[in-house]
C-alpha cells in the first residue's frame, strides 16, 4: 500500500474507482469505430480450440447461465447482444464486433486491478481482485462464447450477414 488510508476510506476510493473505470472503459469502447474492433490483439485473438464455443459450453456451462447476466451493450449507443441484429444493422459481423467490444471492456476492467494496490491493504486488495474477476470473467466468457459460435457459423456458411 503506497497511500495509507483507513479501510472505510479505501472502500470509498474503491467504489469510486470501479465506477469511473467501468463507465470510462465502457464509454471508450462504445465510441470506437467498428473497424477498430476487427484488429485482433493477443487477448482477443481466437484460439483454434475455441471455435464453435464447445470449450465454454463444456467447461463453463455458459449456455446455461448466460441469459441471467445483464447486458449493458446498449449503454452509450451500443448494440444489445440479446439477439442477433438484422442484416440492415450489420448482421452477424456486427454481432461479432460487439462481442469483441464486450471482451475488451471486461479485459480492461480486469487489467485495472494493479491500480488498487496503491491505497488498499493486502486483504482489501484481495477483495478487489475477487470483485474484478467475479464481476468480469463471466461477462468476458459470454462474449467469447457468442463470438466463437458465430465465427464457426460464419466459417461454415462463408458469409457474415
Secondary structure in CASP SS format (residue, H / E / C, confidence):
PFRMAT SS
TARGET T0000
AUTHOR 0000-0000-0000
METHOD secondary structure of the structure
MODEL  1
X C 1.00
X C 1.00
X C 1.00
X C 1.00
X C 1.00
X C 1.00
X H 1.00
X H 1.00
X H 1.00
X H 1.00
X H 1.00
X H 1.00
X H 1.00
X H 1.00
X H 1.00
X H 1.00
X H 1.00
X H 1.00
X H 1.00
X H 1.00
X H 1.00
X H 1.00
X H 1.00
X H 1.00
X H 1.00
X H 1.00
X H 1.00
X H 1.00
X H 1.00
X H 1.00
X H 1.00
X C 1.00
X C 1.00
X H 1.00
X H 1.00
X H 1.00
X H 1.00
X H 1.00
X C 1.00
X C 1.00
X C 1.00
X C 1.00
X C 1.00
X C 1.00
X C 1.00
X C 1.00
X C 1.00
X H 1.00
X H 1.00
X H 1.00
X H 1.00
X H 1.00
X H 1.00
X H 1.00
X H 1.00
X H 1.00
X H 1.00
X H 1.00
X H 1.00
X C 1.00
X C 1.00
X H 1.00
X H 1.00
X H 1.00
X H 1.00
X H 1.00
X H 1.00
X H 1.00
X C 1.00
X C 1.00
X C 1.00
X C 1.00
X C 1.00
X C 1.00
X H 1.00
X H 1.00
X H 1.00
X C 1.00
X C 1.00
X C 1.00
X C 1.00
X C 1.00
X C 1.00
X C 1.00
X C 1.00
X C 1.00
X H 1.00
X H 1.00
X H 1.00
X C 1.00
X H 1.00
X H 1.00
X H 1.00
X H 1.00
X H 1.00
X H 1.00
X H 1.00
X H 1.00
X H 1.00
X H 1.00
X H 1.00
X H 1.00
X H 1.00
X H 1.00
X H 1.00
X H 1.00
X H 1.00
X H 1.00
X H 1.00
X H 1.00
X H 1.00
X C 1.00
X H 1.00
X H 1.00
X H 1.00
X H 1.00
X H 1.00
X C 1.00
X C 1.00
X C 1.00
X C 1.00
X H 1.00
X H 1.00
X H 1.00
X H 1.00
X H 1.00
X H 1.00
X H 1.00
X H 1.00
X H 1.00
X H 1.00
X H 1.00
X H 1.00
X H 1.00
X H 1.00
X H 1.00
X H 1.00
X H 1.00
X H 1.00
X H 1.00
X H 1.00
X H 1.00
X H 1.00
X H 1.00
X H 1.00
X H 1.00
X H 1.00
X H 1.00
X H 1.00
X H 1.00
X H 1.00
X H 1.00
X H 1.00
X H 1.00
X H 1.00
X H 1.00
X H 1.00
X C 1.00
X C 1.00
X C 1.00
X C 1.00
END
